[in-house]
Amino acid sequence: MNYGAHIAIAAAAAKKRQNEEEEDMAGYNKEDLEGWEFKIVRSTTGRFKDYQRVQDVCQEEAKAGWEMVEKFDNYRIRFKRRVERRSSDSQIGIDPYRTNVGMGEGTIAVVVISVVLVLIAAGLLVSLLVEKGKLQTRELGVVLPFVIIVLAAIAIVVARLRHR
C-alpha cells in the first residue's frame, strides 16, 4: 500500500473517532432535543484558541439564532437554536447552517500542494540550469533570493488566509 493510501486511511479513522467523540459528548435525552436543532462549527486551523475569535463566531451565529452550547476544543464549537428560527433564515443574509470558519481543508490542501510544486519546480530549474552550464555556482546567489521571495509571498498568503 502506498503512502497516500495510508494517509487516507488514517484521516478516515481520525474523522470516525472525532464523530464518535462528538456523539458521546452530546448526551442529549428526548426532552433536550424537543424543539431544538444543533450543529458543530469547525475550524481547520484551530482558530478557537483565541477568545476573541470565539466571541466573533458566536456573534455571527447569534444573527441566525444560534447559541453556543460548548467549546469542545480549539477546532470545534457546538451550537443550538430553536427550530422556529428557521423561518427567518432568508432575511439574515448569512448561511445559518455553515459548519466551517476560516480556511477549509480544501484550501489548506491546495496551499500545501502549491508550495510543494513551487519548491520542486525551483529545484528542477536550478539543477537543470547548473547541469547545462547556464547557471554557475556564483549565479545561484541571484536565483536563490528569487525562490526565497516566492516562498515568502506564499507564506504571507497562507497567513492572511488563516486570519480571515
Disulfide bonds with the S-S distance in Angstrom:
none
